[in-house]
Amino acid sequence: MQMQASGPFQHQVRVVSPQTLQSMDLAAQVQQEVRRQAGSGGNQWLPLVADKGESAMRGIMAVRAAERFSDEARESFAQRFPTAATGLDRAYASGHSALRVQGGHCQEFADLAYTQVAARGAGKPVFNTLYNNDHVLVLLGDKRQEDPVVLDAWQHLPIVTTLENSKLDPGRLDVIQQRNDPRPDPHAQWALRHVRTMPMSEIESILTSTTYPPVGKKFVRHMVEKARAEEPGRYDVRSLANDPSTRFTDDPAHPAKPYDVMSASSLSSARRTIEKYEQAAAADPGGYGKAKRF
């Protein structure tokens, strides 16, 4: 079943190169794996409404403990690879940290996706990019030479698309780091395999000892009031695809592939969450309604 997230649905077919289609397949696999491992974006409204704050708590913990977790990962890496010319890659360490708390914000989601791609080998350059100085995502392919694939598991509905079919302005993308080696990276593989995850009970215990209520209605209200007092609120980014119904093929004679496919149960759940949030935003525009988009 296809999830029509937003915008006009023209059900167009785009012909791309075989290499681009392979990159889209890889991006789809990685996005699914990152969502399985890290859940939903901790600084988005829709997950907060859906899980009563678990994703938000995991995101807060990811940011607060980022430096400590990364340092611990680098120490373990140095013991495992004592002759390595350099230490553990920054993105690999950050992706490792995201796995520890099983969550994060866009930075952690992008770093985990970047690490997943490096571990598999993309066969082309991979870029960790900053968009509009406000959001981090991964591109597969060099935008100066081709229409790159957008890989972003943080968006609420992780639909794979290309840069030309996205809502992103290419001129606002800045490269944070890139990997040109097309081969699988054993250092990235190590970062994904040697992880001690934190149970939610431990995360909740740490945060409730400070200023946060436990997961539930009180936590959601706390985050709503925090958004009310601050500008400009949490994010409401559902899909970066201009037209989620667009299908892709590398040969007009072959059937085109959709990349917005969801199970019926996931589709129903996503729709219920969107409806619940939109009702809350309409009733409390100064709280729920203060959302950031791009």
N, C-alpha and C positions, 0 to 999 in steps of 0.2 A: 504494500500500500504506500502511496506517495503522500508526503507531508507538504502541503502547500502553505508555506510559512507566512509570506507577505508579498505584496506587489502583484504586478500583472502576470498571469500565467498563460504564456503563449505556446508552451509545449514545443518549442523549437528544437531542431537538431543541429548541432554544431560538429563540423568535421575538424578533427585535430590530428596531429601527427601520432604515429604509433608510440613514440616515446612519451608524449604528453598523456596519452591514455594509460600507459603503464604507470606514470606518476600519479594519476588520479586514483588508480586502483591501490597503489601503495598508500596514498594519503587517506583513503577510506579505511584501509586496514589499521593504520596508525591512529586515526581519530577514534575508531571503535575501541582500540586497546587503551588509549589514554582515558577515555570516558569510563571504561571498566575499572581502571586502576585509580583514577582520581575523582570520579563522580562529576559534579557540576561546578561551574565557576562560583567561588565563594563570595564574590562581590557583585552578583547579579540578583535582581529582585525575584525572578521566577523560581530559582532553586530555594530561596529563603521561604517563599510561600509554600512550596511543595514539601520540604523536609523539616520545617519548623526550626531551622538554624544549624543543622548538622554541617552542611556544606560551608556555611559562613564561618563556623567555628574552625573547621579544618583550614579554611583560607587564612583566617587570622593567625592560626598557629604556624602555618607555612611561612608567613611574612615575619613573624616574631622570632622564629627559630632558624631562619634561613642561614645566617652566618655561622651559628653553632653547628648545625647539621652539615653544612658544606665543609667546614673545617674538619669535622670528624670523618667525613667521606674522603677528604684529601689525605688524611693521616693513614687511613686503611689502604687507600690506593698506593701510597708510597711504600707501604710494607709489602704489598702484593707485586708491585712493579718497581723495584728498587733501582733498576737501570734505565727507567723511562727518561727520555730527554727533557720532558716537561712534566709538570704536575697534572692533576686531574683537570680536564677542561671545565671552564666556568659553567657552561650550560649543562654538562653532564652532572656536575655536583648539584646544581639547582634541580635538575630532573630527579636525581637521587633523593633530594630532600622532599620533593613533591610526593614521591612514592612513600616516604616515611609517614607522612601525615595523611596520605591518600586524598589530597586536595590542594587548593591554592587559588591564586588569581591568574590573570592572563599570562604574566611572566612565567610562572611555574608551569602552566599548561603548555606554553610554547617551548620552554626548555625541555620538558619531558618529551614532547613530540619530536623536537630536534634530535634528542638523544636516541629515540626509537628509530628514526630514519637513519642516523649514523650507524646504529647497530646492525641494521639490515643492509645498508648500502643502497644509495638512490640511483647510481649510474649517471648522475649529473650534479651540478652545483646545488647546494642547499643553503638557504639564507634564513637566519633569525632576524626579523625586521621589526622596527618600531614604526607604528602608524600614527601620524599626526601628533606625535609626542604624547600619546595617550593609550596605546594598545600594542601588544606584542603578538606576533604570529609568524608562521613559517611559510616560506615560498620554496617550491621545488622547481628549479629552473631560473635562468637569468633573464629578467624582464627586458634587458637590452637586446636579447637574441631570440626570445620566444614569448608566448603567452604562458606565464608560469602558473602552476597549480597552487591554490590557496589551501593551506592546512591549518585549521584553527578549531581545536576541540573545545575551546572555551565558549564559543558562541552557543546559545541555548539549544539550537537545532543544528548539530554539526554536519552541514551539507557541504560536500566537496564541490568546488567549482574552480574556474580559472579566473585570473585577475581581470580579464576583459569582461567576464560575466558577473563580476562582483560589484559591491557598492563602494569599493575602495578607490581612492584617487591615487594612481601610481606615483604622482609627483610628491605625495606626502609620506612615502615609504623611505625609511632610512635603515641601512644595514647595520645591525649590531655586531654580527659575526657571520662568517660563512665557512662552509666546508666544501672543498673542491675535489677531494679524493672520492671516487665513486665506489670504492670497496667498503665492505663492512669493517667497522672499527672495533677491535677487541676491547678497547678502553670503555667505549660506550656500552658494550655488552656487559662488562664487569659492573658498571654503574647501575644497570637495571637488575642484576641478579643478586647482588649482595646487599639486601635492604632489610632492616629491622623496622617493621611498621609499628606505629603507635596506635593502640586501641582507642576508640572514641572515648571510653571512660577516663583514660589518662589525660586526653586533651581537654575534656570537659572539667576534670578536676583542677587542672592547671589554670584554666581561664576563669572558672567560677571563684577561684581564690583571689581574683583581682576585682574587676568591675562588672563582669558579665553574669547574667542569670543562667541557669541551666537551659538546655535545649527544650523548646516548647513555646507556648504562647507568650510567656514573659520575655523570652529571648527575642522573639519576633517584634514585640512591642518596643523593647529596648532599641533594636536596630532601626525601627521606624522613627522613634523619637530622635535618635542620633542623626538620621537623614534629614529630619525636619529642622534640626539646629545647624546643619552644615550644608554647604553648597558643593556640588550640585546634586548630591544624592547618589544612589547606587545605579548600576547599569541595567538597561533593558535592551540587550542586543540578542535578537532571536535568530537571525540568519544573515550572513554576509553576502549571500547570493542575490543578485538582482532578480533573477527568475529561477526559483528552485526547481521548476518543472523542466528546465532545459536538459536534453539528453545529448550524449556525446558518442562519437564513433570515429574510427580512423579510416573508414572506408564507406562511402555512401551505399555500397551494395550490401553492407552488413547491418544488422539491427543495432540501433543506438542504445546506449546504457544510461539509465537514470541514476542519479547519485543522491536523491532525496528519499530513498526507500526506508520506511520504518514498519515495524510490526503493527498489527491492528491495536494491540494492547498499549504499545508505546505511544501510538498516535492518539489514542483516547486519553491517556494520562497527560500528554502534553497539552491537549486541548482543554482539559479540565483545569490544569494549572494556569494556563493563559486566561481563561475565563475568570477564575478566582482572583487572579492578580488584577485584571482590568476592573472588576467590580470593586476591589479594595482601593484602587487608584482613583476611581470615580467618586467613591465615598470620602476619601481622604487625600485630595490632591496635594496638600502641603506635606504629606508624609510619604505614602506609597507612590504618589504621583511625581515626585521629584526624581526623575530618572535621566541618566546620561545615555545618549545614543551617538552613533557616528555613521 
